[in-house]
Amino acid sequence: MRETIKKTSLLLALPTILHSSHNLQAAESKDNTLADVIVSEDSEDGRPEKPSKTDLSTPKTKISKKDIAETNAVTTSDSIKFESGVFVRQRYIGDPNAPVGMRGSNPYQGGRVMVFMDGMPIWNALQYSFNGSPRWGLIGPGEIKSVDILSGPFSAEYSGNAMGGVINFNTLLPQKREVYTEATYIFQPYQFEGTSKNLQGFRTFGSYGDKFGDFSSYFSYNHLENEGQPMTTYNYSNTSGANGGALRAYTSGAGSVSGAYLERNPRAVGNQANQGGYAGQPRLSYGDSGVVHSVDDLYKWKGGYQINPQLDALFTVAFENLDVTSVGQTYLRKADGTPVYGNGSTTYNYNGLRIVPVGTNFGASQQNRQTLTLGGGLKGQLFGNWNTDTHVSYFDVLHDQTVSSSLNPSDPNNTNAGQISDVDSMGWVNISTKFDNQKFFDREDLSFSTGMEYQHAKMFTSQYSTSNYTSTNRDRLTLRSGGATDTYGLFGQLSWRFIQDWDATFGSRLERWNVSDGIYLSGNNNYSPRDRQASTWSPKFSLGYEPGRWKFRYSVAKAYRFPLVGELFDNSNSLRGSVSLANSLLKPEDGTHHNLMGEYDFNNGYIRLNLFHENVRNAIYSSTISNSLLIAQDPATFGPGGLNLNASNFSSLLASIDEVEINGIDLTINQDRVFDSNFDIKLDTTILNSKILKNDANVNYVSKSFPLLPDYRANLLTTYHYGKDWDFSVGTRYQGRMYAQLDNKDLQLPYYAAFTESVYVDLKATYRFNNAGHISAGVDNINDYQAFFNHPLPQRTFFAQIGYKF
């Protein structure tokens, strides 16, 4: 990170900005004004960033455009992969389901991390788990100016959805005519079990910007096309005992097959799944979901109007088109090479073992999603010492349809029957307006901010059976679900610099949450969940002390996260006989958060330590449960007369954990030009200890670790600058072991459904020429480590890129 960026992050994050006389010794001159320091070298739009003296309560880090250029950042989410305590579960480059986790919030708790684009929300206010990904595709990586990362919910400006943190992408707005183009090639030689293929992809980005008097206009187009490894493997684990044991021997059936792989199941089997049963039982892997092909096109226009030198109006229009296709493949072959798909009842002989493949695993899937985003904003000085930051945004899913076949198109039993999943209506409207005064009552020692926010989110989906998936004819409605939420927020925050080097910040946030229009229709079930309301008050407090180069801050905050529409209403069935069940009775998550920060600044760098504690009641989590257990508990709903679940499969069920505690340590060391050399270094580590304190629904979960939170994360990024044109970077990313099940019985095994540790070593070399172009080459995971986050994560991946600014 460059020196000016380092100053920016420190000044924004810590109480240095309270007294301009306390300039960093890393500054070039003691005469630098605040604005001079804040204009980072990547501020290509020429407008200085104005920090607020009321946002000191939250630990804050800034990533510059040049920081991003030192890593293999092909997608927007790649730009934050070396940040402390941040993890994006991106299964392959271009993955539309890439949820993000921060601190004590795992990626499947997507409603706990707020992501913004120039102040407009792009975090997923509707869905959770693997579907809860922010709309990363709404930002082209080539348009990112910088990224601000705030840890925790300590600022009253943000709702309880900031339990994990806030990520704000700042994008470019031109001040002169500028054309930029960039192309990236992606290559992953992938090998796992029955798949051996060279996966390829490319990204192209182009932009045109200009300024006409007080008007700025910026057009961009981003195209990302890539192949991803198979996401799911299909297994047969009919063992000799109800709770596991050896695989059953073949006795009679349809003859011999080859091609299966013997594995150990990372999870418990049968009714013991998530109920204390032991994992590690043998199973046979006989196929997978096939290579994923994704094509993502983003067309975007941004405009700006400078009302006066201190006030800007901003506008955004973005259209995104996404296509994702895959076709399952079987590994099984007869002696003559004929593929065997199976029908779920015919038994085959694999090396003396019984195997019963299920043909519905190998169907084809085609998804098309089209979204429209509209946004407008007003930012700057209104009058006197009052400033505003106001945004209105509208996100609408114009079309989202997934068509799936029941069987593989090459299966002899295929009749083209299948399933169609439609989004009937999905999107959100967000209105937020903030006002701040850095000299409240004309006092240098007081700063005040206030504002309100309104968000309407809705989601209604339908599923149909079809006799011909190729024609998308809908034969029969099988499921319809959905609902809507409205959230109102009002906040105030006051900072008081009461004596030299000391400050205190007091914040408060009031929220009102309404739930309406819930519907769930499936089989014999026709259920309309009742409307609900809730109101909450979230106080905040922060105390800071800054003696010289040292900075210390303690922050405490209440935060309430209201359940998302998807968590309340989004039910779905799969062709494989499993179901994903929402829960319309979920309570708001109730969190109490503490953070103690210490930091020491030195020339060209800093060292920062955060100790944090989180206590969350009613923690929402989706756990896996055996279908046979669901059928036994409620045969009318889940048996043949209802959803008719496949008893041998598993489903997911949303519920609340009574109380969870998380303690963490976060250490960051950031140093440019180490010992006046050409080396930059950035090291961050996060240690987590999570524990379930109370769970009356199943007391066996008490004292267990909360799922999907690794005990340790660490990143190391070093960059060597050779002359003014060459940069060489080496990065290492490590994530420790974690549990997927609430009973903590799952194992760290290198197979599908496991959540394993990971260690990646990344390399990149960049050459810049003519002060306008660059050529780079790199490789992620050069050590070719095969990690799993339920699905297999990418193996060794190569990149080559060229870009030029005209």
N, C-alpha and C positions, 0 to 999 in steps of 0.2 A: 504494500500500500504506500502511496506517495505521502510526502510530508504534509502537504496541504490537506489531504484527506484525513490524515491522522488528527490534525488540528480540528477539522470539522467535527469528527466523531466525538472528540473529547469535549469540545465546547458545547455541543448539543446534548451530550449525555450527562454532563456533570456540572457542578455549581461554579466552574471557572467563569462562566459568562456573567455571573452576578456582579463582578467588580472588574472593570476593564483595566484597572491598574495591575491586575495579576496576569499579565500575558505569559504564555508559555516561553521558556527559554529556547525552545526549538523554533520559535518564530524568527524571521529574518531580521526584524527590527522591533525595538520596543515602541516605535511610533505606529505600528500597525493598528488600524481601527478594527472593530469587530467585523464590519462588512468585508474588509480586506482579507481577513483570515477565513471568513466563511465562504468566499467565492473559491470553490475548489477548481483544480485545473481541468476538470472534466465538465465544467458548467458551460457547455457549448451553446446554450441558449442565452448566455450573457446576463441573466438575471440573478442577482445575489440571493442566496437562500437566507431567510430571516428566522433565526431560532426563537422559540418562545421560552420565556423564563418561567412558564408554568408547567412545562413538561419534564422537569428535572427528576420527577419521582421514579421514572422508569429507566433501567439500564438500557443504553442505546448504542448501537454500532452502525457505522456507515461503510458501505461497500462502493468503491468507485468503479467507473467504466474500465480503468486500467487494471484494477484488481481482477475484474471478470475476465479481461483479456489474457491473464496469466494462467487461466485454467481452461480445460476442454469444455467450454460452455456452448453446447449446441442448442439447447432449449432454455427457456426462461428459468425454469426451476434449477437448471445446472448452475446458475449464477450464485446460489446460496449454499452449495453443497459442502463448502469448507468453513461454514460458520458454526460457532460454538452452540452446541445443544440443539441444532437443527438437523432434521432428517426428512428427506423426501423419498418416498417409496416409488421410484420410477422403475418399472419392470423392464422397459426398453426405451430407447430414445424415441420420443413422440407419443409415449403412453398417455392416453387421455385420462386414465385413472391413476394419478400420481399424487396421493394425499400427502400432507406435510404434518410433521409433529415437532413440537418444541418443548424443551425442558421436561416437565412431568406430564405432558400430554402426548399420547402416542399418535401415529399417523391415522389410525382408524377413528380417532376422536377429532375429525376434521373441523367440527364446529367450535373447536377451542383455539384455532389460529386464524386471525383475520389477515387477509391479503388484499392490498389495494393497488390500483393503478392510477397514479396522480390524484390520490384521494378518493377515487371511485372504487367501491367494493367489487372485487372479483373472487373473493372467497365464496365457497359454496354454502349459501344460506338455506339449502334444500335437503341435501343428501349427506350421508354419513358413510363410515367404513371405507372400502375401496372405491366406492362411487363418490366419496366426499371430496374429490380433488378440487382445488381452486381452478378457475378457468385460465390456466397458464397460457393457452393458445391465443388469448386476446392481446398478448404482448409479444412483438417480434424481438428476439434477442438483440438485433442490431439497433433498436431504438432506445435501449436502456441507457440512461445517464448515470444513475446511481440507485442504491437500494438502502433503505433505512430499516433496521431490525430493532424492535423494542421487545424486551423480555418481560413477560408477566402482565397482569391486569392493574398496574399501579397508577395509571393515568385515568382520571374520571372521564376523559374524552371518549373512551372506548367502552363498549358493553362487556358483559361477562364472557363473550366469545373470544376475548383476549386473554383467557386463563393461561394459555401457553405463550402467547405473544402476538405481535403485530409485524407484518412485513409490508412495506410500502415501496413500490417501484416508481421511481421518478423517470419520466421519459423526456426525450428531446423535443424542443420546439425551435425551429430555425430562426436565425437573425439575418441570414443572407441566403442567396441561392446556393443550393447544395444538392448534389446527386450522389448516392452511395449504393454500391452493389456488392453482394457477398455470396459466395457459394461454398458449401461444405459437403464433403464425401464421407460416408460412414461405412465401416466394414467390420463385421463380427463373425469370425469362424466359430461356429457353435457345434458342440458335441456333447450330447447327454443321452444315454440309453439308446433308444431307437431313432434319434434324430441326429443327423450329421449334415450340416449345410452351411454354406457361406452366405450369411445374411448381409444385405446391403441396403443403403439408403442415401439420400442426399437432401440438403436444404439449400434453398435459394432465397435471398432477401434483396429487395430493392426499395429505395425510397427517393422521393423528390421533395425538397422543401424550399420555401422562398418567403420573403417578407416584402410586403407592399405597403409602405407607410406604416400605419399602426396595425396592419393585419399580418398575421403569420399563417402559413398553410403548409401542411405536411401530409403527403400521401405515402403509404408503404404497402408492400405486398410481401408476405412470408409464405413460402411453400415448403412443407416438410413431408417427405415420403420415406418410409422406412419399413424394414421387416424386423419383427421381434420373435424371439424364441417361443416355443410352445409354453403356454402359461400353466397348464394343468396336465398331470399324468393320471391315468385311470388304472385302478388296482383291484385285485381280487384277493380277499383275505378271509376266506371261509376256513376257519381254523377248527381244531378238534375239540375245543372247549368253548363254553359260553363266554368266558372272559379271556380267551386267547389260547395259545398252545401251538403245536405243530400244524402245518398245513395238511389238509386231508389228502390222502392218497387217491389216485384215480382208480376206479373200479370198472366202470362201463360208460359208454357214451359214443361220441361221433368220431373218435380217432385221435391221432397225434397231431400236435402243432409245435412250432418252434418260434423263437423270437421274444419270449417273455424275459423279464429281469426280476431276480429275487431281491427284495428289499426288506427293510424293517420299518414298521409304521411308527412315525414320530408321536402319534397320538394313541390313546386307549381305544379299544374297539367296543362295538355293541353298546349295550346299556351302560357300560362303564365310562363312556366318553364324558369327560368333565365331572365325573362322579367318583373320582379317586382310584379308578382302575389304572393298571400299569401299562405303559406304552412299550414299544419295541417289539411287538409281535410280528412274525413274518408275513409278507404279502407278495403277490406277483404283479408287477407292472406290465400291462399289455397294450398300452397305447397312450396317445396324448391328444390335446385339443388342436394341434397343428400350428404351423407358422402363422403369425399375425402380420397382416399387411395393412398399414395405416397411411392415410393421405390427409393432410391437414392444410387448408388454405385460409389465410387471413387477409382480408382486404380492409384497410383502415385509413381514415382521414382524421386529422386533428387540426383544429384551427384556434387561433388566439387573436384577441383584439385588446390593444393597450388603451384602456379608457383614459388613463393619465399615467404619468411616470410611476405611480405607486399602486395602480389598480389594474388587474388584468381579468378579462373574460376568456374562458376556455371552453372548447367544444370538442366532442369526440363522437365518431360514428365508426362502428366496427362490425363487419360481417364475417362469420367463420363457418366454413363447411368442412365437416369431418366424415371420412369414410373408413370403416374398419371391417376387415373380412378375415375369416379363417375357416379351415376345413379340417376336421379331426382325422387322425391317422391311426391305424392299428399296426402293432408290431407283429402280430401273429400271422404265421404262414403255414399252409399245408406243405406236404413233401414236394408237390409240384410247383410251389411258389404262389399259389392262390391265396390272397389275403382272407383272413377270417375275422368277421366283425362280431358275430354272436347275436343272440336274441334274449339273453338274460336267463335262459332255462336250459340250453343245450350244453352238455358237459364235454370238455376236451381233455386230452392227456398231454400235459407238458412235463416231460422228464419224470414220469411216474406220479406227478401231482395233479390233482383235480383243478381245473380252471374253467370258469363260466363267464365269458366276456359278455358285455352288455352293449348292443349295437347303438342304443340311443346316445352313447357317449361321443360318437364320431360324426355328428351332424355338421352341416355347414352353417355359418353365421355371417350375416351382413348387416351392418349398422350404418345409417346415414343420419347425421345430426347437423342442423343449420341453426345458428343463433344470430341475433341482432342485439347490439349494445349501443345505446344512445346516452350521451352524458353532456352536462353543462356545468360550468363552475364559475365562481367569482372569488378572486383571491387578491388580497393586498390591503392597502390603507383606505379606510372609509372617510374618516374625518378625525382631526385631532390625533389622539394616541390610539384610536380604535381601529383594529384590523379585522378582516373577515376571511374565512375559508369556508365557502359554501359550495355544495355539490348536489346535483340532482342526476340520478342515473336510472336507466331502465334496461333490464336484461330480459330477453324473451327467447325462448326456444321455439323457433318457427316450425321446425320439423325434427322429430327424433323417432326413428323407427328401426327396430331390430327384427329381422326375419331369420328364423332358424328352422332347419330341417330336422325331423325326428331321427333320420338315419343318414349315413353317408351317401352322397349321390352315386357312389360306385358300389354300394351294398346291393346285392341281388334282391333283397327284400324291400328296397326303397320304393315308396309310392308317391314321393314328393309331399307327404303329409308333414306338418310342422306347426310352428307357433309364430304369431306376430305380436310384438310388444310395441305399443304406441304410446307416445306422450301426447295426451289430449291438450294439456295446458300446463306450462311450467315457466316460472320466471320470478323476478322480483323487481320492486320499485324501492329506491332508497333516496331519502331526502335528509341531508344533514347540513346544518349551518352552525358555525362556530364564530365567536367574537372574542378577541383578546385585547387587553390594554396593558402594555408593558410599563406604564407609569400611572398606575391606578390612583385616582384622586391627586394626580400630579406629584406623586411621591416616588422617588427613585427606588425606594425599598419595597414597593408593592407591585405585584403583577397579578392580573385577574383574567380568567377566561370563562366563558359560559357558552351554552348552545343547546340545541335540541336535535333529535334524530327520529326519523320515522322509517320503518321498513315493512313492506307488505310482501310476503312470499307465498307462493301457491304451487301446488304440484298435484296433477291428476293424471293417472296412467291407466291403460287398459291392456289386457292380454286376450288374444283370440286363438282358437284352433283353426287350422287351415288344411284343406285337402291337397292344396297345391301351393307350396311356398314360393315357387318361381313366379306365380302370377299375383302374389300377395292378396289373394281372395280371403276374406274373413268369413269363416263358416259359423262359429259360435263364440260368444263372449264367455270366457272362463274366469276372468278376474277383473275387477275394477276397484281402484282405491285412490285415495287422495285427500287433500284438505288444504287449509290455509292458516297462516298466522299473521298477526299484526303486532308490531312492537314499537312502543313509544319510549323515548328516552330524553331526559333533561339533566344537564350536569352544570356544576360550577366548581371552579378550582382557583385557589388563592395562594400565591407564594409571597412570603414575607422574609426579607433579608434583615433580620432583627439586630444583629451586631456583625462586626467585621468577621468574615470567613464562615458565618453561620447562616443557614436559611431553613425555613419550615414551609411545607406545602400542605394545604388542607383541601381535600376534594370530596365531592358528594355526587352521587348519581341516582336518580329516581327512574324507575322503568315500569311500564305497564305492558302486559303480554296477553293477547287475546287469541284463542284458537277457535276456528269455525269451519263449517262445511265439510266435516269429516265423513268419509264414506268407505265402506269395505263390502264388496259383493263378490262371492265366490261359491260355486256349487250351491249347496242348500243354505249358505250363510248370506244374510243381507243385514248388515249392521251399520248403523250410523252413530259413531262416537259423539258423545255430548260436547257442546261448546264449553270452553273453559276460559278462565281469566286468572291472572296472578299479578301482584304488584310487589316490587322489591325496592329496598334502599341499600346502596352500597357506599359506605364511607371509605375514605382513603386518607393516608397521612404519610408524610415523608420528612425526615430531618437530615440535613446535610452539613458537613464541616469540611472546609478546604484550607488547610494551612500550607501555603506555598505550593509545592508540586504534589502534595498528597491530597487525596479526595476520599472522603468517607460518607456513606449514606445508608440510612436505615429506612425502609419503606414497608408499610403494611396496608393491606387492602382487602375488603370484602368484594366478592364477585359472584354473580348469579348467571349461570348459562341456561337459557331456556331451550327445551328440546326443539330440534329442527323438524320441519314438516315431514321429511322422510322418516325420522325416528318415530314420529307419531302415527303416520298413515301409510307409508310405502311398503305394501306387501307384494310379494311376487312369487310365482311358481316357476320351476324349471322343468324341461322335458325329461330330466333324469329322476324326477320324482322327489325333489326336495323343495323346501319353501323357506322364504325369508320373511320373518314375522316382525312387524312393527308393534308399538305399544302405545296406544292413545292415552294411557294413564300415567305416563312418565312424569316425574316431578322435576322442577328445575334443579340443576346442579348447584350446590351451595358451597362456595369456596372461601377459605381464609388463607391469605398468602402473605409471606414475609420474605424480605430480601435485605441482606446486609452486604454492602459493597465497599471494597477498599481498592484504591488505584494509586499508582505512582507513575508520573509522567517523566520521561527523559527525552533527550534529543532524538528525534525521528522515531519515537515509539512510546510504548506504555506497557505496564503489566497490571492486570485487573483480576480481582478475585471477588466472586459472588458466592455467598452462602444463602441458600433459599430453602424455605419450608412451605409445604402446601398441605392443607387439610380440606378435602372435598367430600361433602355428604351427597348422597343420591347420585353417585358417579355412574353415568350411563355407559353400558358396555354390551356388545353383541357377542354372545357365546354360542358355541356349537353344542347341539344336543342330538341324541339319537332319535331318528324318526320312530323307531319301535317304542321308545319311551313316550313320545308324544301321543302315539296311537293308543298306548295303554292308559294314559292319563285322560284322554278325551277322544274316544273312538268316533263320536258323532261328528266332530270337527275335522279330525285328521285321518279317519279311516275311509273305507270304500264309499260310504254315503256322503262324505264331505270332500276334503282335498285329495283323498286317495293317495297318500304319500307312500313312497317306496320304503318299506320297513328296513331295508338293508342300507339305506342312505342316511345322511345327516342334514339337519336344517340349522338355521341361525335364529336366535331368539333374543330380542332386546329386553333388558331388565336394568334395575338400578342396584348398585352396591351401596350398602348403608353408609359406610365411611371408609375413606382411603387416605393414607398419609404418605407424603413423599418428601424426602430430604435430599438435598443436592449440593454439590460443590462445582463451581464453574470457574476455570482458570484460563485466562487468555494472555499470551505474550505476543506483542506485535512490534517488530523492529525493522525499520528500513535502513539500508546501508550499514549493516552490522560492523562495528569497529571501523567506520569510514571505508568499508570495502564496497564491492559491487553486489553484495548479497543482501537480499531481504528475507526475513523469516517471520512466519506466523504460526503459532502453536496454540491450540486450545484443547482443553480436556473437560469433560463433564462426568461426574460420578453421581449416580442415582441410587437411592435406596427407597423402594416403594413397599408398602405393606397395607393389606386390608385389615382395618381395625374392627369392623363390625359388619355382619351380614346375617340377619335373622333368617332369611330364606334358606340359607345353607351355611351353618356354622363351621363346616369343614373348610370353608375358604378363609376363615379368620387366620391372620398371621402369615398368609401366603403373599407372595409378590404380585402386584397388579400386572396384568399381561402387557406384553409388547413394549416394556420399558427396559432397555438394556442397562446393566449395572455400570457400564463404562463406555464412553465415546471419546475419541481423540482424533484430531486432525493436525497434520503438519504440512505446511506449504513453504518451500524455499524457492527463491528466484535469483538467478544470476544474470546481471546485465553486462553484456559484452559489447563495449562501445555504446553508441547511441542507437544502434539499429537491431541488435540481437538480444533476445531474452530466452533463457532456458529455465524451465520450472520442473520441480519434482514435488509431487504431493503424495501423502499417505493418509488414508481414511480408515479408521477402525471403529467397529461397533461390537460390543461384547454380547454375551449370551443373554437371553431373555426367555420368558415363558409365554406360551400362547393360550394356555388353559388356566382357568381360575383355580383349579386344584393343583397347578404347578407340576403335573405328572408327565407332561410332554418332554421329549428328549431332543437333544441337539444332534439330529441325524441328517445327512445330506440328501434328503428326498422331499418330494412334494408334501406340503402341509407342515413342514418344519419352519421354525424361526431361528436361524442360526447366527452365530457371530460372523463378521465379515472383516477382511483386511484387503484393501486395494492400494496399489502403487500406481500413480499416474505420472505421465511424462508429457512435456510440451516444449516445442521450440518455435519461436516466432521471429521472422525477419521483416523489418519495416523499410520501405523505400519511398523516395520522392516526397516524404512527409505527407503522403496521402494513401499509400497502399500497404498491405501486409500479406505475407504468406506464412502459414503455420502448419505444423504437423504434430500429432500427438497420439497417445495411446492411454486409455483408461484400463485399469486392472491388468497391467502388464504381467503380473504374477499369475493371472488366469485363475483366480480364486472363485470357486463355485459356492455362492451363498444363496440362502433361501429366506424369503420373507413371505411365507406361505407358498408363493410361486418362486420359481428359479429366477435369480437376478442375472444381469448380463455377465458374460465371460469377457475375455480380452477383446477390446474394441478399439479400432484404429480410426483416426480422423485426419483429414487434409482440408485446408481452407485457404481461400484467397479472397481478399476484399480490397476495394479501391473507392476513394472519395474524389469526385470530380468537382 
